[in-house]
């Protein structure tokens, strides 16, 4: 898996970031359709389909779907191994997002707040997975 790292100290950071953020969204319908098909297959065939898609998309082979689960102990251990600088950066990002959504709450009512809370939970999960990735683990967020 190749991951593109951007450094703010690089001369072409702004152009690199813009290039990374600009993507062709014309195939969004295909993405939604593919995702829906995957979900239908998993609902229909259960763990068998989940393991098949994990192999197909992640290149990982498991004999049991429970092997895909990341326990809270795994997450805690990975989090403890991440440098304090990285933790601080991730927590600052989370804090800014929470603050932004808290301000939005008063502008958009309870429906927006419920959406923001859902997004915040997903953000925290992504931070946990990011910590695991930084530690060299291969989390597969199929059961997000």
PASEBA-1860 file (N, C-alpha, C; in nm, 3 decimals):
! residues 144
1> XXXXXXXX> 0.084/-0.117/0.000/0.000/0.000/0.000/0.089/0.124/0.000 ~ 0.069/0.211/-0.097/0.145/0.335/-0.103/0.060/0.448/-0.048 ~ 0.114/0.518/0.047/0.044/0.630/0.107/0.124/0.756/0.078 ~ 0.056/0.856/0.027/0.120/0.983/-0.008/0.128/1.068/0.118 ~ 0.249/1.105/0.154/0.271/1.193/0.268/0.297/1.333/0.217 ~ 0.231/1.430/0.276/0.252/1.570/0.242/0.315/1.639/0.362 ~ 0.414/1.721/0.335/0.480/1.795/0.442/0.462/1.944/0.416 ~ 0.415/2.014/0.517/0.392/2.158/0.501/0.521/2.233/0.476
9> XXXXXXXX> 0.632/2.174/0.510/0.761/2.241/0.491/0.812/2.234/0.346 ~ 0.752/2.150/0.264/0.795/2.138/0.126/0.746/2.258/0.044 ~ 0.828/2.298/-0.054/0.794/2.414/-0.136/0.661/2.399/-0.209 ~ 0.637/2.280/-0.261/0.516/2.259/-0.341/0.401/2.201/-0.260 ~ 0.401/2.223/-0.129/0.296/2.166/-0.044/0.157/2.205/-0.091 ~ 0.135/2.334/-0.112/0.002/2.382/-0.148/-0.047/2.317/-0.277 ~ 0.038/2.309/-0.379/0.000/2.245/-0.505/-0.026/2.096/-0.485 ~ 0.059/2.032/-0.405/0.041/1.889/-0.378/-0.091/1.864/-0.307
17> XXXXXXXX> -0.121/1.948/-0.209/-0.246/1.933/-0.135/-0.366/1.953/-0.226 ~ -0.361/2.058/-0.307/-0.471/2.084/-0.400/-0.490/1.968/-0.497 ~ -0.379/1.913/-0.546/-0.388/1.799/-0.635/-0.447/1.677/-0.566 ~ -0.414/1.660/-0.441/-0.467/1.548/-0.363/-0.617/1.564/-0.339 ~ -0.660/1.687/-0.312/-0.801/1.712/-0.282/-0.889/1.718/-0.406 ~ -0.831/1.752/-0.520/-0.908/1.758/-0.644/-0.911/1.619/-0.707 ~ -1.026/1.561/-0.705/-1.040/1.430/-0.769/-1.164/1.432/-0.855 ~ -1.166/1.343/-0.950/-1.277/1.335/-1.043/-1.395/1.270/-0.972
25> XXXXXXXX> -1.497/1.350/-0.946/-1.614/1.296/-0.876/-1.721/1.250/-0.973 ~ -1.690/1.247/-1.101/-1.790/1.207/-1.200/-1.829/1.060/-1.187 ~ -1.746/0.983/-1.119/-1.780/0.841/-1.105/-1.840/0.810/-0.968 ~ -1.890/0.912/-0.897/-1.950/0.889/-0.766/-2.065/0.791/-0.772 ~ -2.145/0.796/-0.878/-2.258/0.703/-0.891/-2.207/0.559/-0.894 ~ -2.098/0.537/-0.964/-2.040/0.403/-0.971/-1.990/0.359/-0.834 ~ -1.930/0.453/-0.759/-1.883/0.420/-0.624/-2.000/0.381/-0.535 ~ -2.107/0.460/-0.540/-2.226/0.430/-0.459/-2.285/0.296/-0.500
33> XXXXXXXX> -2.295/0.272/-0.629/-2.351/0.145/-0.677/-2.264/0.027/-0.632 ~ -2.133/0.039/-0.647/-2.042/-0.068/-0.605/-2.053/-0.093/-0.455 ~ -2.055/0.016/-0.378/-2.068/0.003/-0.232/-2.199/-0.066/-0.195 ~ -2.307/-0.025/-0.258/-2.437/-0.089/-0.231/-2.435/-0.236/-0.266 ~ -2.372/-0.271/-0.379/-2.362/-0.412/-0.417/-2.283/-0.492/-0.314 ~ -2.175/-0.434/-0.263/-2.095/-0.501/-0.161/-2.180/-0.524/-0.036 ~ -2.252/-0.421/0.007/-2.336/-0.434/0.127/-2.446/-0.539/0.108 ~ -2.507/-0.543/-0.010/-2.609/-0.643/-0.038/-2.551/-0.783/-0.029
41> XXXXXXXX> -2.433/-0.802/-0.087/-2.367/-0.933/-0.082/-2.333/-0.974/0.061 ~ -2.286/-0.879/0.140/-2.252/-0.911/0.279/-2.378/-0.943/0.359 ~ -2.486/-0.870/0.334/-2.612/-0.900/0.403/-2.663/-1.038/0.362 ~ -2.645/-1.070/0.234/-2.695/-1.197/0.183/-2.608/-1.316/0.227 ~ -2.476/-1.301/0.213/-2.386/-1.414/0.237/-2.304/-1.404/0.365 ~ -2.318/-1.293/0.435/-2.253/-1.278/0.566/-2.101/-1.277/0.560 ~ -2.042/-1.345/0.657/-1.897/-1.344/0.674/-1.823/-1.397/0.551 ~ -1.884/-1.491/0.481/-1.819/-1.545/0.360/-1.790/-1.432/0.261
49> XXXXXXXX> -1.890/-1.346/0.239/-1.872/-1.233/0.147/-1.774/-1.131/0.205 ~ -1.782/-1.107/0.335/-1.691/-1.013/0.399/-1.546/-1.055/0.379 ~ -1.519/-1.183/0.401/-1.383/-1.234/0.383/-1.339/-1.227/0.237 ~ -1.432/-1.253/0.148/-1.402/-1.245/0.004/-1.364/-1.103/-0.036 ~ -1.440/-1.003/0.012/-1.411/-0.863/-0.022/-1.283/-0.815/0.046 ~ -1.256/-0.865/0.165/-1.132/-0.829/0.234/-1.012/-0.877/0.152 ~ -1.024/-0.997/0.098/-0.917/-1.051/0.014/-0.904/-0.969/-0.115 ~ -1.019/-0.940/-0.176/-1.019/-0.869/-0.304/-0.966/-0.726/-0.291
57> XXXXXXXX> -1.012/-0.651/-0.191/-0.979/-0.510/-0.182/-0.857/-0.480/-0.095 ~ -0.833/-0.562/0.006/-0.721/-0.535/0.097/-0.604/-0.628/0.075 ~ -0.628/-0.734/-0.003/-0.520/-0.830/-0.027/-0.486/-0.911/0.097 ~ -0.581/-0.921/0.190/-0.558/-0.994/0.314/-0.648/-1.117/0.318 ~ -0.591/-1.227/0.364/-0.666/-1.352/0.368/-0.685/-1.393/0.515 ~ -0.810/-1.412/0.552/-0.845/-1.457/0.686/-0.939/-1.576/0.674 ~ -0.932/-1.666/0.770/-1.021/-1.782/0.767/-1.149/-1.757/0.846 ~ -1.147/-1.655/0.931/-1.262/-1.626/1.016/-1.280/-1.475/1.026
65> XXXXXXXX> -1.403/-1.429/1.016/-1.430/-1.286/1.020/-1.391/-1.225/1.154 ~ -1.392/-1.303/1.259/-1.354/-1.248/1.390/-1.208/-1.203/1.391 ~ -1.127/-1.257/1.299/-0.987/-1.215/1.289/-0.973/-1.071/1.238 ~ -1.081/-1.018/1.178/-1.080/-0.881/1.127/-1.105/-0.778/1.237 ~ -1.160/-0.823/1.347/-1.196/-0.731/1.453/-1.072/-0.677/1.524 ~ -1.077/-0.550/1.552/-0.971/-0.485/1.628/-1.028/-0.459/1.767 ~ -0.967/-0.520/1.866/-1.019/-0.508/2.002/-0.983/-0.372/2.061 ~ -1.053/-0.337/2.166/-1.021/-0.213/2.236/-0.880/-0.220/2.293
73> XXXXXXXX> -0.837/-0.338/2.337/-0.699/-0.354/2.386/-0.598/-0.327/2.276 ~ -0.625/-0.374/2.153/-0.537/-0.345/2.039/-0.527/-0.194/2.016 ~ -0.642/-0.129/2.020/-0.647/0.015/1.996/-0.570/0.088/2.106 ~ -0.596/0.052/2.230/-0.527/0.117/2.343/-0.376/0.098/2.334 ~ -0.333/-0.024/2.304/-0.189/-0.052/2.295/-0.125/0.028/2.182 ~ -0.192/0.034/2.067/-0.139/0.110/1.953/-0.132/0.259/1.988 ~ -0.236/0.308/2.054/-0.241/0.449/2.091/-0.125/0.484/2.185 ~ -0.094/0.395/2.274/0.014/0.419/2.369/0.151/0.424/2.299
81> XXXXXXXX> 0.165/0.357/2.187/0.293/0.354/2.115/0.312/0.473/2.021 ~ 0.206/0.549/1.995/0.215/0.665/1.907/0.282/0.778/1.984 ~ 0.367/0.851/1.915/0.441/0.960/1.980/0.344/1.065/2.034 ~ 0.387/1.133/2.137/0.303/1.236/2.198/0.278/1.349/2.098 ~ 0.374/1.375/2.010/0.355/1.479/1.908/0.242/1.442/1.812 ~ 0.239/1.316/1.768/0.133/1.272/1.679/-0.002/1.271/1.749 ~ -0.004/1.227/1.875/-0.129/1.228/1.951/-0.182/1.370/1.965 ~ -0.092/1.461/1.996/-0.131/1.601/2.015/-0.191/1.657/1.887
89> XXXXXXXX> -0.129/1.627/1.774/-0.181/1.676/1.645/-0.318/1.617/1.615 ~ -0.335/1.489/1.639/-0.464/1.424/1.614/-0.572/1.479/1.707 ~ -0.538/1.497/1.832/-0.635/1.549/1.929/-0.672/1.695/1.899 ~ -0.575/1.772/1.854/-0.604/1.911/1.817/-0.699/1.915/1.698 ~ -0.678/1.828/1.602/-0.768/1.820/1.487/-0.909/1.783/1.532 ~ -0.919/1.684/1.620/-1.051/1.642/1.671/-1.117/1.757/1.746 ~ -1.041/1.828/1.828/-1.094/1.940/1.906/-1.150/2.048/1.814 ~ -1.077/2.078/1.707/-1.123/2.181/1.613/-1.254/2.139/1.546
97> XXXXXXXX> -1.262/2.012/1.511/-1.384/1.963/1.446/-1.501/1.967/1.543 ~ -1.480/1.924/1.667/-1.586/1.930/1.768/-1.632/2.075/1.789 ~ -1.537/2.167/1.799/-1.569/2.308/1.820/-1.651/2.362/1.704 ~ -1.609/2.329/1.583/-1.680/2.374/1.464/-1.825/2.323/1.466 ~ -1.841/2.194/1.494/-1.976/2.136/1.493/-2.061/2.186/1.609 ~ -1.998/2.217/1.719/-2.073/2.275/1.832/-2.131/2.411/1.792 ~ -2.051/2.490/1.720/-2.101/2.620/1.671/-2.213/2.600/1.569 ~ -2.200/2.499/1.485/-2.301/2.471/1.383/-2.432/2.426/1.446
105> XXXXXXXX> -2.423/2.364/1.561/-2.542/2.313/1.630/-2.645/2.423/1.648 ~ -2.600/2.540/1.687/-2.693/2.649/1.715/-2.750/2.707/1.585 ~ -2.681/2.688/1.476/-2.727/2.742/1.348/-2.819/2.646/1.273 ~ -2.809/2.517/1.301/-2.881/2.420/1.218/-2.971/2.326/1.297 ~ -2.982/2.343/1.426/-3.075/2.265/1.505/-3.029/2.124/1.536 ~ -3.118/2.046/1.598/-3.081/1.913/1.648/-3.045/1.812/1.539 ~ -3.105/1.821/1.422/-3.073/1.725/1.316/-2.926/1.736/1.277 ~ -2.878/1.858/1.262/-2.738/1.880/1.227/-2.647/1.830/1.339
113> XXXXXXXX> -2.688/1.851/1.463/-2.606/1.807/1.576/-2.594/1.655/1.578 ~ -2.704/1.585/1.549/-2.698/1.439/1.545/-2.603/1.392/1.437 ~ -2.606/1.457/1.322/-2.512/1.423/1.215/-2.369/1.452/1.258 ~ -2.349/1.566/1.324/-2.215/1.602/1.370/-2.163/1.502/1.471 ~ -2.249/1.457/1.561/-2.206/1.358/1.660/-2.165/1.229/1.592 ~ -2.241/1.189/1.490/-2.206/1.068/1.415/-2.071/1.083/1.347 ~ -2.050/1.200/1.287/-1.922/1.226/1.222/-1.809/1.230/1.323 ~ -1.835/1.286/1.439/-1.731/1.293/1.542/-1.691/1.153/1.588
121> XXXXXXXX> -1.789/1.064/1.603/-1.758/0.926/1.642/-1.673/0.859/1.535 ~ -1.707/0.883/1.410/-1.628/0.824/1.301/-1.487/0.883/1.300 ~ -1.476/1.012/1.328/-1.345/1.075/1.333/-1.259/1.010/1.441 ~ -1.316/0.990/1.558/-1.239/0.927/1.666/-1.197/0.786/1.626 ~ -1.283/0.713/1.558/-1.248/0.579/1.511/-1.134/0.587/1.409 ~ -1.140/0.687/1.321/-1.033/0.704/1.223/-0.901/0.737/1.292 ~ -0.908/0.818/1.397/-0.787/0.850/1.472/-0.728/0.723/1.533 ~ -0.816/0.640/1.588/-0.768/0.514/1.646/-0.702/0.427/1.538
129> XXXXXXXX> -0.768/0.417/1.422/-0.712/0.336/1.313/-0.582/0.396/1.262 ~ -0.576/0.529/1.257/-0.454/0.597/1.213/-0.340/0.564/1.309 ~ -0.369/0.563/1.437/-0.266/0.529/1.536/-0.216/0.387/1.512 ~ -0.309/0.295/1.482/-0.268/0.158/1.456/-0.183/0.151/1.330 ~ -0.223/0.226/1.226/-0.147/0.224/1.102/-0.006/0.278/1.125 ~ 0.003/0.386/1.202/0.133/0.445/1.230/0.224/0.346/1.302 ~ 0.164/0.252/1.373/0.241/0.152/1.444/0.269/0.028/1.359 ~ 0.227/0.031/1.232/0.257/-0.079/1.142/0.153/-0.189/1.141
137> XXXXXXXX> 0.043/-0.173/1.214/-0.064/-0.272/1.209/-0.144/-0.247/1.082 ~ -0.219/-0.345/1.040/-0.295/-0.336/0.916/-0.444/-0.344/0.950 ~ -0.501/-0.237/1.008/-0.643/-0.244/1.040/-0.726/-0.243/0.913 ~ -0.830/-0.323/0.912/-0.922/-0.323/0.800/-1.056/-0.275/0.854 ~ -1.095/-0.153/0.821/-1.213/-0.092/0.883/-1.346/-0.137/0.821 ~ -1.358/-0.266/0.786/-1.483/-0.314/0.729/-1.597/-0.309/0.830 ~ -1.562/-0.328/0.957/-1.666/-0.327/1.059/-1.657/-0.197/1.136 ~ -1.658/-0.090/1.064/-1.638/0.044/1.116/-1.744/0.080/1.212
END
